[in-house]
């Protein structure tokens, strides 16, 4: 996860907005590669993550495999994602 530490530092530096930071992933056909998705509270933060492709809300996965960083207790998170291992 090349961006994890950078994402974590950004979150800690902007702690009052922690509920708006999201990092999740889904498995791919390749067992050594996952697809990662991040959400940040300010579009300017995306400039720190060169190499990531910007996608629209409708392209986000509805079912995720791993929650890396997020406040999963919020209605926003619960309405957007579910986990593969929870029916």
C-alpha positions as CSV (number, residue, x, y, z in Angstrom):
1,X,0.0,0.0,0.0
2,X,2.2,2.8,-1.2
3,X,-0.2,5.6,-0.2
4,X,-1.2,4.3,3.2
5,X,1.4,6.2,5.3
6,X,0.8,9.4,3.3
7,X,-2.9,9.1,3.7
8,X,-2.6,8.5,7.4
9,X,-0.4,11.5,7.9
10,X,-2.9,13.7,6.0
11,X,-5.7,12.4,8.2
12,X,-3.7,13.1,11.4
13,X,-2.9,16.6,10.2
14,X,-6.6,17.2,9.5
15,X,-8.1,15.4,12.4
16,X,-11.3,17.5,12.7
17,X,-12.3,16.1,9.3
18,X,-11.5,12.4,10.1
19,X,-15.0,11.2,9.3
20,X,-14.5,12.3,5.7
21,X,-11.3,10.2,5.1
22,X,-11.9,6.8,3.6
23,X,-9.6,4.1,2.4
24,X,-11.0,0.7,1.3
25,X,-10.0,-2.0,-1.0
26,X,-11.4,-4.9,-3.0
27,X,-9.7,-8.1,-4.2
28,X,-8.9,-8.7,-7.8
29,X,-8.4,-11.9,-9.8
30,X,-4.7,-11.6,-9.0
31,X,-4.2,-12.7,-5.4
32,X,-1.2,-10.3,-5.1
33,X,-3.1,-7.1,-6.3
34,X,-6.0,-5.3,-4.7
35,X,-7.9,-2.3,-6.0
36,X,-7.7,0.6,-3.5
37,X,-10.2,3.5,-3.2
38,X,-9.7,6.7,-1.2
39,X,-12.0,9.5,-0.3
40,X,-10.8,12.8,1.1
41,X,-12.7,15.9,2.4
42,X,-11.0,18.3,0.1
43,X,-10.3,17.8,-3.6
44,X,-7.0,19.7,-3.2
45,X,-5.8,16.7,-1.1
46,X,-6.0,14.5,-4.2
47,X,-3.0,16.3,-5.6
48,X,-0.8,14.4,-3.0
49,X,-1.8,11.1,-4.5
50,X,-0.4,11.2,-8.1
51,X,-0.8,8.0,-10.0
52,X,-4.3,7.4,-8.6
53,X,-7.2,7.5,-11.1
54,X,-10.1,9.8,-10.2
55,X,-13.4,8.0,-10.4
56,X,-17.0,9.0,-10.0
57,X,-19.3,8.1,-7.1
58,X,-21.2,5.7,-9.3
59,X,-18.0,3.8,-10.0
60,X,-17.2,3.0,-6.4
61,X,-17.7,-0.6,-5.4
62,X,-20.7,-1.3,-3.3
63,X,-19.1,-4.3,-1.6
64,X,-15.6,-4.1,-0.2
65,X,-13.2,-6.6,1.1
66,X,-11.1,-4.5,3.5
67,X,-11.6,-1.3,5.4
68,X,-8.2,0.4,5.9
69,X,-9.2,3.8,7.3
70,X,-12.7,5.2,7.8
71,X,-15.3,5.8,10.4
72,X,-17.5,2.8,9.6
73,X,-20.1,3.9,12.1
74,X,-21.4,6.8,10.0
75,X,-24.6,6.5,8.0
76,X,-22.7,7.9,5.0
77,X,-20.3,4.9,5.2
78,X,-22.9,2.3,5.9
79,X,-25.2,3.5,3.1
80,X,-22.3,3.4,0.6
81,X,-20.4,0.2,1.4
82,X,-21.0,-3.3,2.7
83,X,-18.4,-6.1,3.4
84,X,-18.0,-9.3,1.4
85,X,-17.9,-11.3,4.6
86,X,-21.0,-9.9,6.2
87,X,-24.4,-10.9,4.6
